[in-house]
Amino acid sequence: MVFQSLKKHEIYSALQQSLRLLLSIALSSLIAYVCKLHEPYWALITSVIVTQSRIVQTLQTSRDQLVGALIGGAAGLIAILLQEYSQWPSLIVFTIVIIPMVALVAWRPSMRLGVVTLAVVFLFPSPGGMFERPFDRIFSIIVGVIASLIASYLILRPQARCSAFIHARVAFDKIHILLHSVLTSHIVWEEVESMNDEVTAELRDVVSEIAEARKEHPNYTLEHSDPTLVRVYPILRRLQSDTIFVARAMDEYHRGLPDETRDILKNALNEIFERFIILCEEQAGHTEPFFCSKQKDSFEGMIEPILTEMKKGCPPTIQFTLEALCQDLVRGHDVFMYSKKLRASS
């Protein structure tokens, strides 16, 4: 169920990006038509390049496009002036000007558009005066960037908050699978590492989406406006570490846990992580900070069987690691209850 929802979200994101890209192209075409640019297709090409699925990427690509276009346009003007006053062949002039441009790209690869702009400005014929070409093409690139930013920020704006909690939900599920495997069956350490790598991949996505959310809402601080979103990654990271500690303890304990203990731990963990998955689903369904409906008292009842059973059927090392895990599970639940407490006290 978790992975089916993730797949649906990926399909929805792909459709959303397709619509955003089409709107960016249409908007750049409209602006280019209103401004009566000689070569409006450069604006369309730029909007296709700049419009990314993430605002962070769109901003970075926009910056690279603008800086590269300005540098390339300036180099094109120098090449035009050099050819005009020296009467040298175009190939020689282009070679002289492109050498420092290539050196710049080798130093800063993000400036590679400057070489493209230089070639377009100097080598390709265009209507208008000699000095009108670079300005017309640079302005076309600026139009494409502006259209892309408008489409990204105002139209079908990506919702990083939703994506962050979807990845958090998958991370909780993967941690549960790993924890269930090490407690109820003896798996080799290579399998533990492989499953842990999958958890780490999801955590990277959570971090990336939180950074994206900061760009989406530059006017306020997420730590104050959406504390659940900001704090979900640290608790996931701690639960991941706790699970590895449990796995190491179980790896050294070759006798295995009694069947009754394993059944109690399995049932308790199923209920606990199902709660976390529901909480993540509730958060993912809202584009703004959402105050969860679940209460803390019932969650402490879920933890109690683990604390009770580990004292009867687990050796001291496993007791210690399970106790640390339970403490972080309670802290993790408090992360989702935090915004509710703030709402109740206000």
Disulfide bonds with the S-S distance in Angstrom:
none
